[in-house]
Amino acid sequence: MSVIPPRAPDVEEASLYASHQKVYPRAVQGVVRRVKWAALILLLGLYYLVPWLRWDRGPNAPDQAVLVDMGHARLFFFWFELWPQEIYFLTGVLVLCAIGLFAVTSLFGRVWCGFTCPQTVWTDLFMWVERRIEGDRNARIKLDHGPRDRAWWRAKVIKHGAWLAIAMATGGAWIMYFNDTPSTSWAMLTGQASLTVYGFFALFTATTYVLAGAAREQVCTYMCPWPRFQGAMLDENSLVVTYRDWRGEPRGKPTDPDAGDCVDCKACVHVCPTGIDIRDGQQLECIGCGLCVDACDDVMKRLNRPTGLVAFETLKNLAASEAATKGMAPGPARLERGMSVRVAQKIIRPRMLVYVGVLGAAILLMMGAWLMRQTLTLTVLRDRAPLYVQLADGGVRNAYTLKLANKLRGELALSLVLEGPQGLRLLVQDAGLDAQGRPVLTTREDGITQWRALITAPEGLRLRGSTAITFRLLDAQGTSVARQSSVFLGPER
Amino acid sequence: MPTKIEKDSITGQMTTGHEWDGIKELNTPMPRWWLYTFYACIGFALVWVVLYPALPITGATGLLGWTARGALPAQQAAERARIEPMLARLRAATPEQIAADPELRGFALAGGRVAFANNCAGCHGAGGQGAVGGFPSLADDDWIYGGSFEAIQHTIRHGVRANESDEQRGIAMPAFQATGMLNATQVSDTAEFVLSLSGRSTDAAAATRGEALYAENCASCHAERGEGNRELGAPRLNDRIWLYGGDKAAVMRSIAYSRAGVMPSWQGRLDPAMINMLTIYVHALGGGE
């Protein structure tokens, strides 16, 4: 029996790690860029200004339009006010957002990523600042590869200072969604705010600075789960940023009659914020921002060629054009042939029907739940220790804790009536009585009051085992406004 | 072990050089900073283990010497300082004044609930339901020494037969058979009469015989018809509530050998504010008078 010696490796071990290649996106002008600027201004404007909006809710409530009040466990959103036990409405909103995102993605591709995702928007803002200070792509590359002289230091200090300022404004604004904006802003500026506030402020400042300044496209490529499962949303009818290779290939000089429309100027590569080449086809890293579309259209216009070599296009049309122009020589005929077989995007398809159906159902469900929301709830907790109290005269007594939650402004006084076997005696500790001698429970404004009720069954009633009873609250007109069932327990025999 | 690194024709990427049954994998390198982040996490963990009690070894507290248990007294002191103004108000007030002030009463009920669970529930049960065998229910309407604020407060302060306070509750009931004052038959007859007080006698002749014995030996404390005497702490005998069980055997045992439940005096053991809280809480259990 011979032992086969292990074969010596004839290659070097390849490294499983690579240094990050910094991306230097070039500035670009065009339609998509203008849309992106508009989205950026709108979204950032909303983010920074919404905490300052005031909303009058009466004397004892915060007057901030959007506020998550952790201390009092209330969520205020304009005319909505949520209690912690209604947090499922927030869950519902998140479900709506998710389904909306699915629907939009299956129609228009990664528009969320490309136009509205906070990571994209803040990175865009940071890049704009960077360009204003260090110049455009070539100037930045030169600066980074040049000597670290005074000019380098000056540019870097100013840039990082500006970034930090934006990051602090961002972190500060985040705090204001959880605190009263005017007073907390003033407290933070004068050094009076709590350690918690400063801690979160530092945290969100740091994350903004690191994610938008340093990490940038790597958040999308390595950290975010969305690129990984968005493939499940897309199909051949979704608009995606595409290079029409049937029109562009083979690449060549503008003067070359045998070349396609792509002149290999690399404009699309240079403007890409993720540093990829769209001409390689669909890629995980592409966030669908469409800046390469602007860049390429700009070049095509200067060459007096039709725009749309890189475009928002469905994969179905791409395949159709591909098939129709197979084997044709580059030129206007090929272009016309390829464009003529394209069809309008198919909006209504099973996937969209499912998304819209679920979206509609979720909206209806949410609206129904909101309209049927109880603004006054009575909760009854039976004392379990003791289960019942044997009284000296042979009667039996049960004790209950009543919790009266009033979700509205203003206070109410309600009469409590007990529905059950005749002869049960109801006593509520510390409660006043109304004209009919019934206990009066008062509510707190937007809060919970707690009462202890004692129910006595005299000996003559001989209640044994468990008896169903119902507590009911009546308003001044005698209308029932809340009810809750419970049981009255007595000895088994 | 990598054998052959090559360029993949479809993706244009290099392979790692591994091959299993003809399956090769592409090498998509991770960014190096990601690896450094991982190392930083390991470094953080090591620092944590050195500074904080992270090892499951007794006494391994870490260099900082911080422990959760060690941090507790400071937190308790801070909490005490926070509620001290409230406690001071509770000390200065009588139970009646506390009950009349909603803020104080709410505080006293919440504090009393906890104090009761810590100090009283062992005998009196959670919620004060008591237990047969000498642990009175505090939730019913039957009081041996009275259910007013003042009476409850006094009982908590001075205890019952614990010989810890000059003002303690409770005197001794004679053990009639053990001391030879009554024989077994007389005890049985007396017990039968006691049962008749709450309408549960099954032997009218014995109850009639017991009536005279009762008047002679028991009525001085338990009153003529078993109404009891709160001054002396003689329980009612004409109701449905029995501290040691209400069947004939239990009543006979009580007469023959007497019973003497003990409750410690809490004055000096508990903060006066806490005694006031307990008074309010016990009063609110349902039996307060």
Interface residues (C-beta under 8 A of the other chain):
Chain A: P6 R7 P9 D10 V11 E12 E13 A14 S15 L16 Y17 A18 S19 H20 Q218 Y222 D383 R384 A385 P386 L387 V389 Q390 L391 A392 D393 G394 R397 A399 Q429 D430 R452 L454
Chain B: M1 P2 T3 K4 I5 M14 T16 G17 N27 P29 M30 P31 R32 W33 W34 L35 P102 R105 G125 A126 G127 G128 Q129 G130 S137 A139 D140 D141 D142 R236 D239 R240 I241 A284 L285 G286 G287
